[in-house]
Amino acid sequence: MIVVDNIKNISNLNKALFLFPVLLLLLIWSISGTVALRHLLLLVLVLVNYKFFDKKTALDWCRRFSFLFLLTAWFVSHALFITSDAGWVWSEITSQWLRAILVCLLGAMVAKSFVEQYGASAGKFFSWLCLIMGLVYGSLVLLTSAYYWLGNRDAITGFFPFTFSARGGKLEVSFVLSIALALVAVDVIQGFLKRKTILGLSLRKICFVAFFLVVAMLFAGARNALIGVVFLALSGTFMWFLAYANKRKALLILFPVFLLLAVFVYFAISMDQRWQYFHETLLLALDTDHHSAWLTRVDYPVMASGRAVDVSAYERISWIKVGAKLFWNDYMFGYGYGREVFGHALMAKFGASAGGHSHSGYIDLLLAGGLPAIVLWLGFVFSFVATVVKIYRRSHSPYALFLFFVLMGFNGRMLLDSVWRDHYLQLHFFIVAALWIILLSAERNLTSNFNENTGDTP
C-alpha cells in the first residue's frame, strides 16, 4: 500500500509539474525582453507534448483553422508575385506569421496533452492558468499604481512591468486582463443560470474576482480596453438574457446590472481626462488634408481652448482614415505582409513614415493582404463564432462561451489596436486552439456518455 501511495504521489507531482512550463509561458509572453526565454519554453512544450498529438487531433485542428492555411498561401503568393518589397515581406512571413501558426498548432498539442493527463478536468486546469495569468498582471498593475501614487513618480519610470513605464505597456496589460475577464464573465453568466461553470468557484467568489480584474483594468488606463470591458458586459448580459427562462424577472435583474455598468463608465471617464477633449480631437484627426502631424508627428494641431490635441487619439483616428484611403486607392490587393506595413506603405506613397503600425489590426491586415486577406480572416472568425455559438446553444458548454468571448474580444480589439501581430497574435492563437481542442473533447465525452446511458450507438 505504501508503494502504491508513493507511486500515486509521484504521478500527481508529475501532473502538477506538467502545468508549470505552460503557466510560465503565459506569464512571460507579454513581457518585453523575454523572447529567448519564450522560445525556450515553446521548445520545451513541443518536446513534452508532441507524443500526445494524434492524427485525430491534427485533423480537428486542420479543419477548424483551414482558413489560416488559405491566408498563409495568399501571403506567400503575394510575396512571390505582387509585392515590390519582397525581402522585407519574406522576413516578416517567416519570423512573424509562420511562427504564430506554429504556436497555434502548439496550443492544440498542449490541449490534447491536458486531455490525456487530466481527462474531464483538462479545461478547468487550462482555464485556471489563464486566470492566474490575469490575477498576476492585475496585482502588478495595482501595486505599481499604489507605488506611483504614494509619491514615487521618478522611481516608477521604467519600473516593471508596464503601467507607468516610459515604454508604455498599457496594451500588454489590458490584453492579458481581457482574456481573464472573458473567462470570469463565463462563470458569472453560468453561475446566474445555475449551469456548469469552469473554475468551480462560488458565485460570490467569482464576482469578487471579476471586480478585482475590472478595477485593475481601470488603473491600467487603456481606454480601448475599457471600451472592450463595456462591450463584454453588454454581450455577456445579452447571452444571459437569451438563456434565462423568466424574461420578466430577467428585466428586473438587468436594472442593477446596467446601473453598475453606468457607474463603471462614469469612473472610467472621470479617471481619464482625455475623454473630455475627445470630440474635438476626433474632428481634428479626421481633417487629414489640412493637418500633416499624422505623417510628420510634429506640430500637432491645437484645439480651440489652446490645448494640444490628445496625441494618442489623434494618431489612431487619423491613421485609420489614412490607412483606409491607402487600401482603397493604392493597395486593394495589399502591400505585403508585415507588422509595420502601415509605415512601409506610407513611405512608398509619401516618402515619409509616421510609424510602423496603424494602431488598428484591421487596417494593418487590409494593407498587408488587401481584400483577399480580410475576406479570409473574416471567414475564419465568423465560421468559428457560428460553430461555438451552435455548440453553446446545444450543450451550454462554458468552454464554448469562453471561446466566443475570446474570439469576439480579440477582433473587437483589432478595430482600435494593432494586436494582429507579435506576441498578441501568438497568445491569441495559442489560447483559441487550446480551447477548441478542449471543447471538442468535452463535447465528445458528453455524446459518449449520452449514448452509454441511452443505449444508443454513435
Secondary structure, DSSP 4 states (H G I P E B T S, - for coil): -HHHHHHHHHHHHHHHHHHHHHHHHHHHTTSTT-HHHHHHHHHHHHHHHGGG--HHHHHHHHHHTHHHHHHHHHHHHHHHHT-S-HHHHHHHIIIIIHHHHHHHHHHHHHHHHHHHHHGGGHHHHHHHHHHHHHHHHHHHHHHHHHHHHTT-HHHHTT-SSSTTBTTB-HHHHHHHHHHHHHHHHHHHHHHHTT---SS---HHHHHHHHHHHHHHHHHHT-HHHHHHHHHHHHHHHHHHHHH-S-HHHHHHHHHHHHHHHHHHHHHHHHT-GGGGGHHHHHHHHH-TTT--HHHH--S--B-TTSPBP-HHHHHHHHHHHHHHHHHHHT-TT-S---TTHHHHHHHHHHS--S-S--S-HHHHHHHHHHHHHHHHHHHHHHHHHHHHHHHHHHH--HHHHHHHHHHHHHHHHHTTS--SSHHHHHHHHHHHHHHHHHHHHHHHHHHHHHHHHHT---
